[in-house]
């Protein structure tokens, strides 16, 4: 099994992924596989959530070719351009040199740096060049509540500023996905009057950070940006548009600004949100049911769970409950792996537009139509 695995999912803390002997051991064991993963704010292994661990999941497909793409963001490559480059690197069709069989691109899995990438801009660039019918899911790497640095596997090496993607091909593979939250909004709604990409400067013409702090109160305000994970922002641009949620990554006292994981466009309306424990569990359950509906004729063999660090802070020692809720819906047949993130990439439901989300449980399930592939 080890030698024939085509994909190895690797999730761990920054400190663990910095241990080269561990990553070298994974490469030595799975020399022919695509190694794909990132640093986390908690690792998901089965029905449990771990800290400062290394979770490795080896996957053997029966009939699903895989291709990889990588890019680094920086002064020469912004997030939108990075998304474009990833999409262009992945071939739309792959051909088996032995049989001559051609397989079309079906799904793209992506992992991005959690601090240096504007997630919504990246997704926009990615989806601009992917053909209709090709879905994408994934997440933004984490670093607990430290917000120091995040790591993504690029060319088999965990590094900062990286984006990695896998293209999955073929007609036998079935992919399900769903993303739901479970947060309550406060009644107060503000107009975003000044912003630039993912940096928010003014709400209703007032300094954003000062207004945010005033709303939170002195206690939570002292712990920013970490405490901001408990009070994300819900955004809507149109009256009938499904709101998206944005999580705080950083604050700037001098500029009185707040940096979020994705864009906060001028003209959109913003509301603060707070957690409801029962609704968070219901959100995880709902996301699993959406995946289940996408694969009505077969049970998934593998489920990739990406949940937000803010949810974990709310759930605390009961965080395993949302993972168990997913497992219960999927019937216990799927191998569960994943991590707590700084952002989740997925459509809300199959057929919807792919977007960056925050504070959601996002699930991607996989099944091959005939003989199921094996995951260990």
N, C-alpha and C positions, 0 to 999 in steps of 0.2 A: 504494500500500500504506500509506504513512504516514498519509494523510488518512483512510483507511477503517478503520484499526485501532480496535477497541473497548476494548482493554486494553493497558496498557503496564506491564510489570514493571520496577521500578527498585531496584537494590541497590548500596550504596556505603558507604564509611566515614563516620563522623560528620563529619569535616573536609570531605569532598567534598560531602556533602549540605547542609552549611552554606553552600556557595557558591551564592548565589541566582541568579547568572547561568546556572549549569548547569541548575538546576531550572526556571528561567523558560524556557530554551531548549527543554526537553522539553515543557513545557506549550504553548509556541508551535507546536511541530512536530506535537503530537498534541492539538489543542485540544478535540476531541470525545470523547477516550478517557478511561476510568477509569485514573488513575495510581495504582499500588499497589506498595508496597515498604517498605523500612526500612533502617536502618543495620546493619552486619554485623561479624562477626569474620573476614571473608574472603568474597570474592565468587566465585561459580561461574559460569563462562562456557564453554559447551561442555564440553570435558574438562579444563579448567584451573581452578586456584584462584588468585585474584589478591588483592592488598592495595592499599588506598587508591586504588581505581579506581571507576568508575561503569559498571555493567553495565545496559544498557537492552534490553529484549526487547519488541517490538511484536507483538501477536497480533490476527489478524483471524479472527473466527468467521463461519461461513456462516449458522448458524441457532441461536444461543444468546444470548438476552437476558441482560443483566447489570444488577444494581441494587447500590447501595453503601449502607453504614451506617458511622457513625463515632460515637465517644464518647471523652471524656477521663476518666481516673480522677483521684481527688482526695478531699478530705475529704467531699464530698457524694456521691461515687460510688465505692464499693468495687468490688473485682474481680468478685465474684459478681453484683452489680447491673449492672455494665458488660456482662457476658455476657448478662444478661436483656434489657438495652436493645438490644444488637446484634440479638438474635433477633427482638425485637418490631419493630424498624425495617424488617426485610426482609419484603416481602410474600410470602405463600405462593404466590400466583398472579399472573402479569402478563399483561396483555391487549394485543395489538397493535391500535393504534387504527385502522389501515388495513384489516387483514384480519379482525379480530375473533377471531383465534386466541388461545387461552389456553395458557400454559405454566406448569407447576408448578415450584416450587423443587426443585432436584436436589442442589446441593452448595454449601457455604459455605467460602470461603477467608478466613483471618483472619491479621492481623499485630498483635502487641501490643508495647508498651513492654517491654523486657527487664529493667528494674530496678524499676519502680513497680507492676507488675502481678503478682499471685499467679496464676500460670498455671493451676493446678489449680482454683482457685475460679472463675476466669473460664470455663473449659471447662464446669464444672458448671452455671453460670448460663446459658451459651449452649445447652447440650444440653437443659436443662429445658424450653425453649420451642420447640425445633425438632421437627417431627413425625417419627414413625418413617419410616425410609427416606431421610431427608435426612442426608448425611454432612458432616463438617467436617474440614479439615486446615489447617495453617499453622505459624506459628512466632513466637518471641519475638526481638525485635531484639537486636543485639549491639553491642559497643564494644571489639572486640579483647579483650585481657586487662586493659584499663584500668578497666573497671567504673565509668566516670565518668557518662556519660549515653547514652541510646539514643533513636533517632528513628524515628517511623512516619509514613507519609503519611496525613494526615487532611484531607479536602477539598482535595487537591492540594498541601498544604503539609507539609513534614517538620517534626514537632515532638515534644517530649518529653511523656510521660504519655498518649500517644494509643493508641487501638485503631481499626483500620480493617478492614472486612470487605466481601467481594463475594459476592453471591448469584448463582449460575449456574442458568439455567432451561432447560427444554426436554427433549424426548424423544430428540433426536439425539445429544446429548452423552453420552459414556461416560467415567466417571472411575474410575481405579484408584488404590489407595494401599496402602502398606505401611511398616512401621517396625520395624527391628531394631537391636540393639546389637552385642554381641560382646565383652563385658567378662567377666572372671573375678572371682568373689567369694572373699574370705578366709573361713576357717572360722569365725572368731569372730562370734557373733550377739548383738546387744543388744536389750533391750526398751526402747522409747521410753516413759519414765515421766513426762516433762513436756515439753509443747510447746504452742504456740499458733499455729494456722494453719501458716505456713511457717517459723516460728522454733522451733528445737530447743534446749531448755534442759538436759535430763537424759537420759542413757542408763544403764539399770540403777541409777537413783538417784544417779548421779555427774554432775558438770558436763560437759556435752557437749563443749565446746571443749577443755577440759583432757584429756579422754579421747581425743579425736580427735588432738590434738597428740602425745600419748604414743605412740599407735599409729603415727603417721607418722614420728616421729623428729625430732631437732633441725633437720636441714637443710631438709626440705620444710616443716616447721612455720613457719619464718621467712618463707616466701614466700606465706603465706595472705593473701587468699583465692585468688589465682591458682593456686597449686600444688594447691589443693583440686580443681581441674578434672581432675587426674590420678587422684584418688581419690574418686569419687562414692559415693553411698549407695544401696544396693538396699533397697527396702521391700516387705514383704508383710504383709497384714493377716490373711489366712486361709491355711491349710496348702496348699490347692490353687489359690490365686490366683496369676496371673502377676505376678511382681514388677514394680514400676515403679522407675525410677532418678531420683534427685534430685541436682542439681548445686549446689554452693555459690555464693552470690552475695556474701555478706558475713559477717564475724565481728565479735563484740562482746566485747572483752576484759573490760570491766567486768561484764557480765552473764554472761560465759562461755557465750555462745550462738552458734549458727550459723544464718544465714538462707539458705534454699534457694529455688529457682525455683518450687517448688510445695509443697503441704501435706505435713507430716510428722506424721501423726496419732498421738496417744497410744494405746498398746496395740498398735501395729504393731511388727514386728521389723525390725531394720536390720543390714545387713552392708556393710562397706567393699568396694569393688571396685578392681581394677587392670586395666590394659590388656594385651591380647595382640594384637600387630600383625596376625597372620594372621587372628585371629578378627574384628577390626574390618573387614578387607576382606571376610571371609565374610559379616558382617552386612550390609554395603552390597549385596553380591551377592544375599543372601537377600531384602532389601527390594525390589530390582528384580524378582526372580522372582515375588514376591507380586503386584506390580503387573501383571506380564505375564500371570499366571493370571487376573487380574480382567478383562482385555481379550483373551480368547482368539481372537476373530475379527478383530481389527484391531491394527495396530501404532500405538503412540502417536505423535502429532505433536509434543506438548510434554510435557516432564517438569520438574516443579518439585522441586528437591533442597534439603532443609533438613537440614544435619548440625550436630552440636554442636561448640562451640569446644573442648571437652575432647578430642574425637577428633582435632582438628587438632593440638593440642599433642603428642599421642602420635605421630601419623603424621609430623609435622615436614615435612622437605623431600620426603617421599614421599606427601604428602597427595593429590596428583593421582591416585594409584593407586586410591583408593576411588571417585573420580568416573569414572575410566576403566572400573572394574569394572561400574558401573551402565550406562555407555554400551554396553559389550560385551553385556550381557544384553538391553538394549532393542533391540539390533540396529543401532544407529547411525542410525536413521531419525528419532529425536526430537530436537528442539532442547532442549538442556539449559540451565537457568538456575536460580539459587538462591543460597544463602548459608550461612555458618556462624553459628550462633544461640546464644542463651542458653536455649533450650527448644523442643521440637518438639511440635506438636499433631496427633494422628492416632489412629485405632484401630490396634492392632497389625496386624490383618488385616481385610478386608471383612467386615462383619457384627458385628465386635467393638465394645465400648464405646469411644467417643472419650475420650482422656485426654491429659494433659500428660506428655511424656517428656523425659528428658535423656540425653545420651550416645548417641543413636541416629542412624542415617541414615534420614530420613523422606522418602518419595518420593510425589508425586502426579502421575499421568499423565492426559492428556486426548486424546480422539479423538472426532470426530463421525462418525456412522455412514455417511453418504453421502459427498459430496465433502469430503475433509479440509480443515480450515481451514489457513491459512498462518501460519507463525510466522517472524519474522526478527529 
